[in-house]
Amino acid sequence: MIAVTDLSSASLPVGPVPLTTEGGAYEFTQLAELCEVLARRLGDWSTDGTDPSSAGTMSSLSARLAEHAEWWRDRIPESELLRGKCEEASDPTRLDAVLARLDVAPPSRVAAVALVLNGLIAHLVGLTGRLSPVGDAPARRVVRLVLADLEDRPHPR
C-alpha cells in the first residue's frame, strides 16, 4: 500500500466505485431474493381471481422474474469466504418494504408493479456502471438480458 502524504497530488477516483467480488455476492444475492419474492407475489396475483384483466400480465412477469432470480443466483460465487456476505445481504426488512409498495387494491396492481419494476430497472442501470466490461462480462450480460426482458413491462399511468 502506498501512503499519500501530499494530498494535493492525490488523485481521487472518478465515476462509480467498481463492484468487488464481495460486493457482487452481496448485490446478486439481493437481486435474486427480490426477484424471487416479486415472482411469488405476482404468481399469487395471477391466480387469485380478483383482477382477471391483469392475470396474464402478472403470470408472465412472475415467470420472467423467477428466471431472473436464477440468473442472479448463478452469478453468486460459491465460496466459504463469501457465505457470510450472502447471509448478510439477505434482508427481510428490505424485501418487506418493497412488498408493502404492492399492498394495493386489485385494480391498482399493474400500476404498483410498474413502479417497483421501474425502480429495479433504475438500479440495474446504475449497477451496469459499476461492472467491469472485462471482469464482470457475465454479470453485465445478465443485466442486459433482464433489462431487455422487462422492456415490455407495464408502465405507470
Buried (B, 14 or more C-beta within 10 A) or exposed (E): EEEEEEEEEEEEEEEEEEBEBBBBBBBBBBBBBBBBBBBBBBBEBBEEEEBEEBBEBBBBBBBBBBBBBEBBBEBBEEEEEBEEBBEEBEEEEEBEEBBEEBEBEBEBBBBBBBBBBBEBBEBBEEBBEBBEEEEBEEBBEBBEEBBEBBEEBBEEE
